[in-house]
Amino acid sequence: MLLADEWIDYELIDTAQGEKLERWGEYVLRRPDPQVIWSAQKSNKEWKNADAKYHRSDRGGGEWEYKKKLPNRWQISFGPLSFHIEPTGFKHTGLFPEQAVNWKWMIEKIQSANRPIKVLNLFAYTGGATLACAYAGAEVCHVDASKGMVNWAKENAELSGLRDKPVRYIVDDVMKFVRREKRRGNTYDVIIMDPPSYGRGPNKEIWKIEDSLYGFVEECADILSENPLFFLINSYTAGFSAYVLNNILQSTVGKKYKGEISCGEIGIPVSQRQVVLPCGIYGRWEK
């Protein structure tokens, strides 16, 4: 398991009874987490003193209960990368801190390539991977179906001092975009994707990961350059083994290019317990 254990501005303080207790900068939040099925005691006093707690609704979504008034958004950093944090109505904060372990790996791979690198970041959300690749010196194409998330990514880039880096921000259905790039003859040295289990594009296009992922990776392999650097898939889909991603990469990218394929879980150490919270899976093909 890869551990995101180099944070300063973020801390996973504790986990118990279906919830996690996290410090985001100077604010402490309580959020539900389906992986936390152990019934440990919530002995840490910060459980009661958390600045905000998210309550799920039986009708879907939920709402935050605030112990004190918080700013609408605030900033945290991971090394040279800075992000706006904002509690949303669907419990998220605009950042998945476990992905820091991938950001560090991307930066090292791109900087050690010693050549110009073009990156395509799909389902790119608020731009964590985009920022890491741009910081490392790559040219990045950032694609997401949500205009709000793309705007958030632009704000994070500016916050990180990366506004003038060569990044294209595109609001589009990722499958349609990849097919257009193939017709145009455009290629990329790096492809990154973080597909949801289920989603809709801007024109109501339906994405179901179990039906769509394999064929989509096949299409993405067609727009890799002649000398690709890496291909990374992240997933949070419950029930998926990391070896699903391994097998997909082996049957697509691995058939066309010589390289190494690895897969596994990503987790965050819990500071108040001798446990690690699993936070998803990854599959990597790399030169």
ROGU-864751 format. One record per residue (C-alpha): residue in one letter; chain; x, z, y. Coordinates in pm, whole numbers, plus 50000, padded with zeros to 5 digits. Layout:
N
<A,A,<X,Z,Y>>,
...
END
This chain:
287
<M,A,<50000,50000,50000>>,
<L,A,<50122,49911,50348>>,
<L,A,<50090,50204,50589>>,
<A,A,<50020,50180,50961>>,
<D,A,<50224,50492,51032>>,
<E,A,<50409,50409,51355>>,
<W,A,<50135,50477,51609>>,
<I,A,<50184,50708,51905>>,
<D,A,<49860,50647,52099>>,
<Y,A,<49639,50657,51789>>,
<E,A,<49607,50926,51521>>,
<L,A,<49380,50961,51217>>,
<I,A,<49345,51336,51242>>,
<D,A,<49119,51413,50947>>,
<T,A,<48868,51266,50701>>,
<A,A,<48584,51443,50520>>,
<Q,A,<48224,51401,50405>>,
<G,A,<48182,51037,50505>>,
<E,A,<48347,51064,50845>>,
<K,A,<48684,51017,51010>>,
<L,A,<48819,51206,51310>>,
<E,A,<49044,50994,51530>>,
<R,A,<49244,51030,51849>>,
<W,A,<49241,50719,52066>>,
<G,A,<49480,50800,52347>>,
<E,A,<49349,51121,52503>>,
<Y,A,<49000,51101,52350>>,
<V,A,<48885,51218,52006>>,
<L,A,<48605,51030,51827>>,
<R,A,<48404,51097,51510>>,
<R,A,<48292,50789,51319>>,
<P,A,<48138,50728,50974>>,
<D,A,<48355,50558,50713>>,
<P,A,<48223,50442,50374>>,
<Q,A,<48559,50503,50204>>,
<V,A,<48551,50877,50278>>,
<I,A,<48354,51001,49979>>,
<W,A,<48548,51327,49928>>,
<S,A,<48379,51654,50026>>,
<A,A,<48664,51836,50197>>,
<Q,A,<48591,52110,50448>>,
<K,A,<48590,52011,50814>>,
<S,A,<48806,52305,50909>>,
<N,A,<48991,52141,51197>>,
<K,A,<48833,52267,51521>>,
<E,A,<48850,51918,51666>>,
<W,A,<48557,51817,51444>>,
<K,A,<48333,52033,51665>>,
<N,A,<48516,51951,51985>>,
<A,A,<48527,51573,51945>>,
<D,A,<48453,51391,52270>>,
<A,A,<48201,51159,52101>>,
<K,A,<48029,51118,51764>>,
<Y,A,<47867,50805,51626>>,
<H,A,<47529,50842,51454>>,
<R,A,<47402,50564,51228>>,
<S,A,<47044,50447,51263>>,
<D,A,<46813,50380,50967>>,
<R,A,<46716,50057,51144>>,
<G,A,<47074,49933,51165>>,
<G,A,<47343,49998,51420>>,
<G,A,<47340,50339,51580>>,
<E,A,<47443,50525,51893>>,
<W,A,<47710,50752,52033>>,
<E,A,<47653,51117,52118>>,
<Y,A,<47889,51226,52395>>,
<K,A,<48013,51580,52433>>,
<K,A,<48147,51488,52773>>,
<K,A,<48136,51179,52992>>,
<L,A,<48400,50927,52887>>,
<P,A,<48516,50620,53078>>,
<N,A,<48347,50299,52970>>,
<R,A,<48686,50186,52840>>,
<W,A,<49043,50309,52837>>,
<Q,A,<49384,50186,52727>>,
<I,A,<49614,50252,52433>>,
<S,A,<49939,50083,52333>>,
<F,A,<50134,49997,52022>>,
<G,A,<50490,49924,52130>>,
<P,A,<50472,49638,52382>>,
<L,A,<50106,49560,52307>>,
<S,A,<49823,49721,52505>>,
<F,A,<49450,49724,52434>>,
<H,A,<49124,49817,52599>>,
<I,A,<48929,50065,52383>>,
<E,A,<48552,50077,52421>>,
<P,A,<48302,50252,52189>>,
<T,A,<48044,49990,52093>>,
<G,A,<47690,50014,51958>>,
<F,A,<47812,49919,51610>>,
<K,A,<48064,50209,51588>>,
<H,A,<48369,49989,51651>>,
<T,A,<48614,50046,51936>>,
<G,A,<48750,49693,51973>>,
<L,A,<49060,49756,51764>>,
<F,A,<49150,49803,51397>>,
<P,A,<49458,50029,51414>>,
<E,A,<49560,49965,51052>>,
<Q,A,<49646,49608,51154>>,
<A,A,<49951,49738,51339>>,
<V,A,<50144,49705,51013>>,
<N,A,<50067,49331,51016>>,
<W,A,<50148,49294,51386>>,
<K,A,<50496,49436,51328>>,
<W,A,<50550,49201,51032>>,
<M,A,<50432,48896,51233>>,
<I,A,<50667,48974,51520>>,
<E,A,<50964,49007,51285>>,
<K,A,<50880,48684,51097>>,
<I,A,<50834,48477,51413>>,
<Q,A,<51139,48611,51595>>,
<S,A,<51363,48562,51292>>,
<A,A,<51245,48200,51244>>,
<N,A,<51467,48089,51534>>,
<R,A,<51248,47786,51605>>,
<P,A,<50927,47707,51795>>,
<I,A,<50624,47837,51607>>,
<K,A,<50259,47733,51649>>,
<V,A,<50000,47989,51538>>,
<L,A,<49630,47952,51463>>,
<N,A,<49444,48283,51468>>,
<L,A,<49092,48250,51321>>,
<F,A,<48812,48509,51346>>,
<A,A,<49052,48640,51607>>,
<Y,A,<48836,48923,51748>>,
<T,A,<48998,49105,52044>>,
<G,A,<49337,48951,51981>>,
<G,A,<49568,49203,51814>>,
<A,A,<49740,48933,51608>>,
<T,A,<49730,48690,51902>>,
<L,A,<49915,48937,52122>>,
<A,A,<50174,49011,51854>>,
<C,A,<50248,48642,51797>>,
<A,A,<50256,48559,52169>>,
<Y,A,<50490,48852,52234>>,
<A,A,<50718,48722,51958>>,
<G,A,<50745,48388,52138>>,
<A,A,<50492,48173,51950>>,
<E,A,<50238,47930,52090>>,
<V,A,<49895,48060,51985>>,
<C,A,<49547,47915,51942>>,
<H,A,<49292,48200,51935>>,
<V,A,<48949,48109,51790>>,
<D,A,<48641,48329,51760>>,
<A,A,<48268,48258,51765>>,
<S,A,<48196,48545,52008>>,
<K,A,<48250,48474,52377>>,
<G,A,<48256,48847,52446>>,
<M,A,<48538,48906,52197>>,
<V,A,<48739,48613,52333>>,
<N,A,<48706,48754,52686>>,
<W,A,<48815,49095,52557>>,
<A,A,<49122,48930,52398>>,
<K,A,<49211,48767,52730>>,
<E,A,<49188,49106,52900>>,
<N,A,<49413,49260,52634>>,
<A,A,<49669,48983,52689>>,
<E,A,<49672,49051,53062>>,
<L,A,<49699,49423,52998>>,
<S,A,<50003,49354,52775>>,
<G,A,<50175,49139,53036>>,
<L,A,<50118,48824,52827>>,
<R,A,<49883,48635,53058>>,
<D,A,<50135,48355,53118>>,
<K,A,<50220,48302,52751>>,
<P,A,<50106,47975,52584>>,
<V,A,<49775,48094,52436>>,
<R,A,<49456,47885,52409>>,
<Y,A,<49133,48084,52382>>,
<I,A,<48849,47898,52213>>,
<V,A,<48488,48006,52149>>,
<D,A,<48380,47809,51845>>,
<D,A,<48274,47818,51483>>,
<V,A,<48607,47843,51299>>,
<M,A,<48515,47599,51021>>,
<K,A,<48410,47328,51268>>,
<F,A,<48722,47387,51471>>,
<V,A,<48953,47353,51170>>,
<R,A,<48784,47028,51065>>,
<R,A,<48826,46887,51415>>,
<E,A,<49193,46983,51416>>,
<K,A,<49237,46801,51085>>,
<R,A,<49078,46485,51227>>,
<R,A,<49301,46511,51534>>,
<G,A,<49613,46548,51319>>,
<N,A,<49704,46887,51471>>,
<T,A,<49909,47123,51256>>,
<Y,A,<50026,47484,51268>>,
<D,A,<50325,47674,51132>>,
<V,A,<50125,47996,51093>>,
<I,A,<49759,48056,51009>>,
<I,A,<49603,48401,51032>>,
<M,A,<49245,48483,50943>>,
<D,A,<49036,48800,50934>>,
<P,A,<48704,48674,50797>>,
<P,A,<48392,48892,50797>>,
<S,A,<48180,48945,50489>>,
<Y,A,<47891,48778,50668>>,
<G,A,<47857,48619,51006>>,
<R,A,<47699,48351,51223>>,
<G,A,<47867,48096,51444>>,
<P,A,<47762,48020,51803>>,
<N,A,<47509,47763,51675>>,
<K,A,<47375,47986,51393>>,
<E,A,<47626,47859,51135>>,
<I,A,<47621,48097,50837>>,
<W,A,<47938,48242,50687>>,
<K,A,<47926,48429,50353>>,
<I,A,<48273,48520,50237>>,
<E,A,<48208,48485,49864>>,
<D,A,<48071,48133,49915>>,
<S,A,<48291,48012,50199>>,
<L,A,<48639,48163,50181>>,
<Y,A,<48803,47954,49909>>,
<G,A,<48695,47619,50051>>,
<F,A,<48788,47729,50401>>,
<V,A,<49141,47828,50299>>,
<E,A,<49171,47488,50127>>,
<E,A,<49082,47318,50454>>,
<C,A,<49322,47537,50650>>,
<A,A,<49604,47445,50411>>,
<D,A,<49551,47084,50520>>,
<I,A,<49650,47167,50878>>,
<L,A,<49968,47355,50797>>,
<S,A,<50284,47190,50927>>,
<E,A,<50551,47040,50703>>,
<N,A,<50752,47360,50739>>,
<P,A,<50503,47650,50759>>,
<L,A,<50620,48007,50815>>,
<F,A,<50334,48218,50678>>,
<F,A,<49963,48233,50599>>,
<L,A,<49787,48570,50624>>,
<I,A,<49436,48666,50512>>,
<N,A,<49287,49007,50591>>,
<S,A,<48961,49132,50444>>,
<Y,A,<48738,49437,50472>>,
<T,A,<48483,49318,50219>>,
<A,A,<48387,49603,49987>>,
<G,A,<48441,49523,49622>>,
<F,A,<48706,49254,49681>>,
<S,A,<49036,49315,49505>>,
<A,A,<49351,49217,49689>>,
<Y,A,<49422,48987,49395>>,
<V,A,<49124,48776,49497>>,
<L,A,<49323,48683,49808>>,
<N,A,<49638,48641,49599>>,
<N,A,<49460,48397,49367>>,
<I,A,<49308,48201,49655>>,
<L,A,<49647,48158,49820>>,
<Q,A,<49810,48068,49488>>,
<S,A,<49551,47796,49426>>,
<T,A,<49566,47648,49776>>,
<V,A,<49871,47707,49994>>,
<G,A,<50088,47790,49693>>,
<K,A,<50016,47451,49536>>,
<K,A,<50142,47264,49840>>,
<Y,A,<50438,47475,49953>>,
<K,A,<50713,47674,49790>>,
<G,A,<50715,48035,49897>>,
<E,A,<50627,48391,49803>>,
<I,A,<50277,48535,49771>>,
<S,A,<50204,48905,49798>>,
<C,A,<49889,49111,49827>>,
<G,A,<49779,49470,49849>>,
<E,A,<49596,49734,50049>>,
<I,A,<49648,49858,50402>>,
<G,A,<49598,50222,50489>>,
<I,A,<49643,50489,50754>>,
<P,A,<49792,50831,50674>>,
<V,A,<49567,51126,50756>>,
<S,A,<49772,51372,50958>>,
<Q,A,<49580,51688,50855>>,
<R,A,<49569,51609,50481>>,
<Q,A,<49802,51465,50220>>,
<V,A,<49585,51157,50180>>,
<V,A,<49575,50798,50299>>,
<L,A,<49257,50627,50414>>,
<P,A,<49225,50275,50260>>,
<C,A,<49141,50028,50536>>,
<G,A,<49119,49686,50375>>,
<I,A,<49325,49434,50185>>,
<Y,A,<49566,49154,50267>>,
<G,A,<49710,48841,50107>>,
<R,A,<50028,48677,50239>>,
<W,A,<50201,48351,50166>>,
<E,A,<50542,48332,50334>>,
<K,A,<50834,48093,50338>>,
END
